[in-house]
Amino acid sequence: MSATALRRIIFTFVGIFLAAPLVVVAGVSVNEKQALTFPPQGFSFNWYQQIFTDDSWRAALINSVTLAAASAALAVLMALPLSWFLWRRIAPWANVFRLLGVAPFILPPVITALGFLTFWATIGAYGQPWTAAISHAIFFITLPLVTLSLGFASIDRSLVEAAATMGANDRTILRTVVLPLILPYLISGFAFAFVLSLNEYIIAYMTVGFTMETLPIKIFNALRYGYTPTMASVSIFFVVLAAIIFSLIARFGDLPKLLGALSGGDK
């Protein structure tokens, strides 16, 4: 057996091993009976409909999407000036700011969540929905910071120098030259932060508790009353949504460049 065939067999088994839990959850989500059984007993999409028709699940979905959109937007707004500064100011001491940007994502989520809990409780803002948005933005700022740094690194500095030679100031250069070039990286950073914020549980629970139920919090709260296929349908809904978002990024955002690869013309 050749090395290529052996490698394909290994990758096939790894793929099956990783996909098997998802197949089981997908089967449970279409179970006609209210039981977590696999193979499914009957077939029904009623549990997917319940996400949008049941008041409590629909409210949790709206809370999750709102929180994810707000935190992703804040993360991008914080990462953009920081990555712009690191690109314009090439100096060893500037890496300190890069380290500060990635530090929240490096720490274990429980430690970060406890830090946020202590801070918001100390200033008397614990339980406010906006605290979860700010906390998620700080925790996930690493993602847009990395994508935007890749975007700035791909810019030909001669374009900036030409604009400056013709009298454009920093604000004009940023608006007319830089932003159009880094727009795919900005959108991808927003999308990455949005998807991860949508699925995050620990920090959201620590900052807002029971005052705002997101879908992950709703799932854990619902576990106290027993298992229902709705939980499985929410999981598949998250997976499908993430797959759609990342597929759009791959289709329209030049995924190899977003991942830091060099294009053929750059080699």
C-alpha positions as CSV (number, residue, x, y, z in Angstrom):
1,M,0.0,0.0,0.0
2,S,1.4,3.4,-1.0
3,A,1.9,6.2,1.4
4,T,-0.7,8.3,-0.4
5,A,-3.4,5.6,-0.1
6,L,-2.5,5.1,3.6
7,R,-2.8,8.8,4.2
8,R,-6.2,8.9,2.5
9,I,-7.5,6.0,4.7
10,I,-6.3,7.8,7.8
11,F,-7.9,11.1,6.8
12,T,-11.1,9.2,6.0
13,F,-11.2,7.6,9.4
14,V,-10.5,10.9,11.1
15,G,-13.2,12.6,9.1
16,I,-15.7,9.8,10.1
17,F,-14.7,10.1,13.7
18,L,-15.2,13.8,13.7
19,A,-18.5,13.7,11.8
20,A,-20.1,10.9,13.7
21,P,-21.3,13.0,16.7
22,L,-22.7,15.6,14.3
23,V,-24.6,12.9,12.4
24,V,-26.1,11.6,15.7
25,V,-27.2,15.1,16.8
26,A,-28.7,15.7,13.4
27,G,-30.6,12.4,13.6
28,V,-31.9,13.3,17.1
29,S,-33.0,16.8,15.9
30,V,-35.5,15.3,13.4
31,N,-36.9,12.7,15.8
32,E,-40.7,12.7,15.7
33,K,-41.0,11.8,19.4
34,Q,-39.8,13.9,22.3
35,A,-36.8,11.8,23.1
36,L,-33.1,11.9,22.5
37,T,-32.9,8.6,20.6
38,F,-30.8,7.5,17.6
39,P,-31.7,6.3,15.0
40,P,-34.6,8.7,15.0
41,Q,-38.1,7.3,15.6
42,G,-40.1,8.9,12.8
43,F,-39.2,12.1,11.0
44,S,-40.2,15.7,11.8
45,F,-39.0,19.3,11.5
46,N,-41.2,20.4,14.4
47,W,-38.2,20.9,16.7
48,Y,-36.6,23.3,14.2
49,Q,-39.9,25.2,13.9
50,Q,-40.0,25.5,17.7
51,I,-36.9,27.6,17.6
52,F,-38.9,30.3,15.8
53,T,-42.4,29.7,17.0
54,D,-41.9,29.1,20.8
55,D,-41.7,32.4,22.6
56,S,-38.9,31.5,24.9
57,W,-36.7,29.9,22.2
58,R,-37.4,32.8,19.8
59,A,-36.4,35.3,22.5
60,A,-33.2,33.4,23.2
61,L,-32.4,33.4,19.5
62,I,-33.0,37.1,19.2
63,N,-30.8,37.8,22.3
64,S,-28.0,35.6,20.9
65,V,-28.0,37.3,17.4
66,T,-28.2,40.8,19.0
67,L,-25.4,40.0,21.4
68,A,-23.2,38.4,18.7
69,A,-23.7,41.3,16.3
70,A,-23.0,44.0,18.9
71,S,-19.9,42.3,20.3
72,A,-18.5,41.5,16.8
73,A,-19.0,45.2,15.8
74,L,-17.3,46.4,19.0
75,A,-14.4,43.9,18.5
76,V,-13.8,45.2,14.9
77,L,-14.0,48.8,16.1
78,M,-11.4,48.2,18.7
79,A,-9.2,46.0,16.4
80,L,-9.2,48.4,13.5
81,P,-7.3,51.4,15.1
82,L,-5.0,49.0,16.9
83,S,-4.0,47.1,13.8
84,W,-3.7,50.4,11.9
85,F,-1.3,51.7,14.6
86,L,0.8,48.5,14.5
87,W,1.0,48.7,10.7
88,R,2.0,52.4,10.6
89,R,4.3,52.3,13.6
90,I,7.0,49.6,13.0
91,A,8.8,49.4,16.3
92,P,9.7,46.6,18.8
93,W,7.7,48.3,21.6
94,A,4.6,48.2,19.4
95,N,4.3,44.5,19.8
96,V,3.3,45.1,23.4
97,F,-0.1,46.4,22.1
98,R,-0.4,43.3,19.9
99,L,0.2,41.1,23.0
100,L,-2.5,43.0,24.9
101,G,-4.9,42.4,22.0
102,V,-4.4,38.6,22.0
103,A,-4.1,38.2,25.8
104,P,-7.9,37.8,26.5
105,F,-8.2,34.9,24.0
106,I,-5.1,33.1,25.3
107,L,-6.4,32.9,28.9
108,P,-8.9,30.1,29.8
109,P,-12.5,31.4,29.3
110,V,-13.3,30.6,32.9
111,I,-10.6,32.9,34.2
112,T,-11.6,35.6,31.8
113,A,-15.2,35.2,32.7
114,L,-14.4,35.5,36.4
115,G,-12.4,38.6,35.7
116,F,-15.3,40.2,33.9
117,L,-17.7,39.1,36.7
118,T,-15.6,40.7,39.4
119,F,-15.2,43.9,37.4
120,W,-18.8,44.4,36.5
121,A,-20.0,43.5,40.0
122,T,-17.5,46.0,41.5
123,I,-18.8,48.9,39.4
124,G,-22.4,47.9,40.0
125,A,-23.2,46.9,36.3
126,Y,-23.6,43.2,36.8
127,G,-26.6,41.8,34.9
128,Q,-26.8,44.6,32.3
129,P,-27.0,43.2,28.7
130,W,-24.4,45.7,27.4
131,T,-21.8,44.2,29.8
132,A,-22.0,40.9,27.9
133,A,-21.5,42.7,24.6
134,I,-18.4,44.5,25.8
135,S,-17.0,41.4,27.5
136,H,-17.4,39.3,24.3
137,A,-15.9,42.1,22.3
138,I,-12.8,42.2,24.5
139,F,-12.5,38.4,24.5
140,F,-12.9,38.0,20.8
141,I,-10.9,41.0,19.7
142,T,-8.1,38.7,18.8
143,L,-9.9,37.4,15.7
144,P,-10.5,40.7,13.9
145,L,-7.0,41.8,15.1
146,V,-5.4,38.8,13.3
147,T,-7.5,39.2,10.1
148,L,-7.0,42.9,9.9
149,S,-3.2,42.6,10.6
150,L,-3.1,40.2,7.6
151,G,-5.1,42.7,5.6
152,F,-2.7,45.6,6.4
153,A,0.3,43.4,5.7
154,S,-1.0,42.7,2.2
155,I,-1.2,46.5,1.3
156,D,1.5,47.8,-1.0
157,R,3.0,50.7,1.0
158,S,3.9,52.5,-2.2
159,L,0.2,53.2,-2.6
160,V,0.1,54.9,0.7
161,E,3.2,56.9,-0.1
162,A,1.8,58.0,-3.4
163,A,-1.4,59.2,-1.7
164,A,0.7,61.1,0.9
165,T,2.8,62.6,-1.9
166,M,-0.4,64.0,-3.5
167,G,-1.3,65.7,-0.3
168,A,-3.7,63.2,1.4
169,N,-3.6,63.1,5.2
170,D,-3.8,60.0,7.3
171,R,-7.6,60.2,7.6
172,T,-8.0,60.5,3.8
173,I,-5.5,57.7,3.2
174,L,-7.4,55.4,5.6
175,R,-10.8,56.2,4.0
176,T,-9.9,56.1,0.3
177,V,-6.9,53.7,0.1
178,V,-6.7,51.5,3.1
179,L,-10.3,50.6,4.0
180,P,-11.2,49.4,0.5
181,L,-8.2,47.1,0.4
182,I,-8.8,45.6,3.9
183,L,-12.6,45.4,3.6
184,P,-12.6,41.6,3.0
185,Y,-10.4,41.1,6.1
186,L,-12.7,43.4,8.1
187,I,-15.8,41.5,7.1
188,S,-14.1,38.1,7.9
189,G,-13.0,39.4,11.3
190,F,-16.6,40.4,12.1
191,A,-17.9,37.0,10.9
192,F,-15.4,35.0,13.0
193,A,-16.2,37.0,16.1
194,F,-20.0,36.8,15.4
195,V,-20.0,33.0,15.1
196,L,-17.9,32.5,18.2
197,S,-20.0,35.0,20.2
198,L,-23.1,33.3,19.1
199,N,-21.9,30.0,20.6
200,E,-20.3,31.3,23.8
201,Y,-21.8,30.4,27.1
202,I,-19.4,31.0,30.1
203,I,-18.7,34.7,29.7
204,A,-22.3,35.5,28.8
205,Y,-23.6,33.5,31.9
206,M,-21.0,35.2,34.2
207,T,-21.8,38.7,33.1
208,V,-25.6,38.7,32.7
209,G,-26.7,35.6,34.6
210,F,-30.4,34.9,34.2
211,T,-31.3,38.5,33.2
212,M,-30.8,37.7,29.5
213,E,-31.1,34.2,28.1
214,T,-29.0,33.5,25.0
215,L,-29.5,30.2,23.2
216,P,-26.5,28.5,24.9
217,I,-27.8,29.7,28.3
218,K,-31.3,28.6,27.3
219,I,-30.0,25.1,26.5
220,F,-28.3,24.7,29.8
221,N,-31.3,26.1,31.7
222,A,-33.6,23.7,29.8
223,L,-31.5,20.7,30.8
224,R,-33.0,21.0,34.3
225,Y,-36.4,20.0,32.9
226,G,-35.2,17.1,30.8
227,Y,-33.8,16.6,27.3
228,T,-35.7,17.6,24.2
229,P,-34.8,17.3,20.5
230,T,-35.1,21.1,20.3
231,M,-31.6,21.3,21.9
232,A,-30.2,19.1,19.1
233,S,-32.0,21.2,16.5
234,V,-30.4,24.4,18.0
235,S,-27.0,22.7,17.8
236,I,-27.5,21.8,14.1
237,F,-28.8,25.3,13.5
238,F,-25.6,26.8,14.9
239,V,-23.5,24.4,12.8
240,V,-25.3,25.2,9.6
241,L,-25.2,29.0,10.2
242,A,-21.4,28.8,10.9
243,A,-20.9,26.7,7.7
244,I,-22.9,29.3,5.6
245,I,-20.9,32.2,7.0
246,F,-17.5,30.6,6.5
247,S,-18.5,29.4,3.1
248,L,-19.4,33.0,2.1
249,I,-16.0,34.1,3.4
250,A,-14.3,31.4,1.4
251,R,-16.3,32.3,-1.7
252,F,-16.0,36.1,-1.6
253,G,-13.2,36.9,0.8
254,D,-10.2,35.1,-0.8
255,L,-9.7,32.5,2.0
256,P,-6.1,31.7,1.2
257,K,-5.1,35.4,1.8
258,L,-7.3,35.5,4.9
259,L,-5.3,32.5,6.2
260,G,-2.0,34.2,5.5
261,A,-1.1,32.3,2.4
262,L,0.8,34.0,-0.5
263,S,-0.9,34.2,-3.8
264,G,0.8,33.1,-7.0
265,G,1.8,36.6,-7.9
266,D,3.3,37.2,-4.5
267,K,5.8,34.3,-4.6
